[in-house]
Amino acid sequence: MAYTITITSDSPQALAFIKEAKKLDFAKVTKIKETKTKKNPIETKKRIKKPMPAFEEETKEQYEAIMELSKIANRNIAHKLAKAKNLDLPFKTDEVRKHLYKKKV
C-alpha cells in the first residue's frame, strides 16, 4: 500500500519531519523538483501601462454633427429591425424610412 505525502513548506518543523521520515526503514523520501510557474498573463497585462492616446478637443459643430449621425444610425437600425420583425412601431418621421428603402424599391 503506497501513500504520498506532500510537504509544501520549508519551515523548521517541516524540515525536521522530513529528517525523521528519512530515518524510517519503511519510508522513501524523495525531493520533487519545483517547476517554474508561468507568469499569469492577466497580472503581466496589469503591470504594462499604455500611454493615453492624444485626442483633439472637438468643436461644438463637430459634436453636433456626431450626435446627428448617431441619431440617424440609431433610427436606421430601429427601422431595419422593425421591418425584419414585422413590427409596427410609431416613428416620428418617415423621411428616414423613405431615404433608406428608396434604393430597394
C-alpha positions as CSV (number, residue, x, y, z in Angstrom):
1,M,0.0,0.0,0.0
2,A,1.6,3.3,-1.1
3,Y,0.9,6.7,0.3
4,T,2.1,10.1,-0.9
5,I,2.7,13.0,1.5
6,T,3.5,16.4,0.1
7,I,5.1,19.0,2.3
8,T,4.8,22.5,0.8
9,S,6.7,24.4,3.4
10,D,10.4,24.9,4.2
11,S,9.6,25.7,7.9
12,P,11.9,24.2,10.6
13,Q,9.1,21.9,11.7
14,A,8.6,20.6,8.1
15,L,12.4,20.0,7.6
16,A,12.6,18.2,11.0
17,F,9.7,16.0,9.9
18,I,11.4,15.1,6.7
19,K,14.7,14.4,8.5
20,E,12.8,11.9,10.8
21,A,10.9,10.4,7.9
22,K,14.2,9.6,6.2
23,K,15.3,7.6,9.2
24,L,12.3,5.2,8.9
25,D,13.2,2.0,7.0
26,F,9.7,1.6,5.5
27,A,9.6,5.2,4.2
28,K,11.1,6.5,1.0
29,V,11.6,10.3,0.8
30,T,12.3,11.9,-2.5
31,K,12.5,15.6,-3.3
32,I,10.4,16.8,-6.2
33,K,11.9,19.4,-8.4
34,E,9.8,22.6,-8.3
35,T,8.6,23.6,-11.7
36,K,8.7,27.3,-12.5
37,T,5.2,28.7,-12.7
38,K,4.4,30.7,-15.8
39,K,3.5,34.3,-15.2
40,N,-0.1,35.0,-15.1
41,P,-0.9,36.9,-18.4
42,I,-3.5,38.9,-16.6
43,E,-1.1,40.1,-13.9
44,T,1.5,40.9,-16.5
45,K,-1.0,42.9,-18.5
46,K,-2.0,44.9,-15.5
47,R,1.6,46.0,-15.0
48,I,2.0,47.2,-18.5
49,K,0.9,50.8,-18.7
50,K,0.0,52.0,-22.1
51,P,0.2,55.7,-22.9
52,M,-3.1,57.5,-23.3
53,P,-3.7,58.5,-26.9
54,A,-3.8,62.1,-27.6
55,F,-7.2,63.4,-28.7
56,E,-8.1,66.7,-30.2
57,E,-10.8,68.7,-28.5
58,E,-13.9,68.6,-30.7
59,T,-15.7,71.8,-31.5
60,K,-19.4,72.3,-30.8
61,E,-20.1,71.9,-34.5
62,Q,-18.3,68.6,-34.7
63,Y,-20.1,67.3,-31.6
64,E,-23.5,68.3,-33.1
65,A,-22.6,66.5,-36.4
66,I,-21.5,63.4,-34.5
67,M,-24.8,63.4,-32.5
68,E,-26.9,63.8,-35.6
69,L,-25.1,60.9,-37.3
70,S,-25.6,58.8,-34.2
71,K,-29.4,59.7,-34.2
72,I,-29.7,58.7,-37.9
73,A,-27.8,55.5,-37.4
74,N,-29.9,54.5,-34.4
75,R,-33.1,55.4,-36.3
76,N,-32.0,53.4,-39.3
77,I,-31.3,50.4,-37.1
78,A,-34.7,50.7,-35.5
79,H,-36.4,50.8,-38.9
80,K,-34.5,47.8,-40.2
81,L,-35.3,45.8,-37.1
82,A,-38.9,46.8,-37.3
83,K,-39.1,45.7,-40.9
84,A,-37.3,42.5,-40.2
85,K,-39.5,41.6,-37.3
86,N,-42.7,42.9,-38.9
87,L,-43.3,45.4,-36.1
88,D,-45.5,48.5,-36.5
89,L,-43.5,51.0,-34.4
90,P,-44.6,54.6,-34.2
91,F,-41.8,56.6,-35.8
92,K,-41.8,60.4,-35.7
93,T,-40.8,60.8,-39.3
94,D,-41.0,58.6,-42.4
95,E,-38.3,60.6,-44.2
96,V,-35.6,58.4,-43.0
97,R,-37.5,55.3,-44.0
98,K,-38.1,56.7,-47.5
99,H,-34.4,57.5,-47.7
100,L,-33.4,54.1,-46.5
101,Y,-35.5,52.0,-48.8
102,K,-35.7,54.1,-51.9
103,K,-32.8,52.2,-53.4
104,K,-34.5,48.8,-52.8
105,V,-38.0,49.8,-54.1
